[in-house]
Amino acid sequence: MPYRFTTGHIKTIAKRLGLQKINAKKWNGADIEGHFWQTYIHDHGDGTQILPGTAKQQAKQMGFKDLEDMYDFLVNSKKKR
């Protein structure tokens, strides 16, 4: 079964990574090692499911290996990047 994410999940992940909302869709930030991360979140409500291909692209943009890595980060609040 594929991993499913909602807009709210992606925003939570982005905030935990230290990304900040720049405009209506763009989120930017950098980690403590100086890696720059940027993703686009089309906000249609926190409960709206994101297509798997879009979630995969967002995972790549935020530095995750794959959707499983991003899901593990979401469910394990103690996990660090």
N, C-alpha and C positions, 0 to 999 in steps of 0.2 A: 504494500500500500504506500503510495507516495506521501511525502510530508506536505501538510497543508498549512498555510499561514494566512492570517488576516492582516488588514491594514494596521490594526492595533498591535499585533505581534511585531510587525516590522518597525513601527514607531518605537516600541519598547526596546527592541534590540538596538536601534540607532541611538536612543538616549543612553543606554548602558555603555555603548561604545564611545560616548562623548560627542556624538554628532549633534549639530545644532541646525535648526530650521533656518534656511537662508531666505527662501521665498515660498510661494505656494507649493512647490514640488521638490525643490532641491534641499538636501541635507549635507553639510560638510563637517569635517572634523579631522583631528589627528590624534594618534595614540601616543603614549609616553616614549615610544621609540622613534617618533617622528614620521610614521607612515601616514600619508594623507588618504582619507576615505571620503568618498562622495557617492551618494545614491539619490535616486528620485523616487518619491513616494506620492502616488496619485491618490489622494485621500478622498474616498467615497464613503467614509464612515468606518469606525474601528472594527465593526463586525463583518465587513465585506471581505470575502475570500479573494486571495490573489491567485492568479493563474500560475501553475507550476513553473512555466518558463520564465515568467516575470520574477518569481521568488528566486529562481536559480541565478538570474542575472544580478539581483540585489545581493544575494549571498556572495557572489564573486566580487561585486563592487565594495563590499564591506570586509573583504579579506578572509572569508570562510572557504574551506576546502570544497564543501558541497552542502546540500540541504540538510544532511544529517548532522554535520558540524554546527550549522546555524541553529537547528532544532535543539541540540544538546546545550548550546549556549542559552537559548530561551528558557528551557525548563530547569536548568541548574543555575540558580541565581548566584552561586558562589564561584562559578567558572569565570575565569579572567581570559582576556585575549592576549 
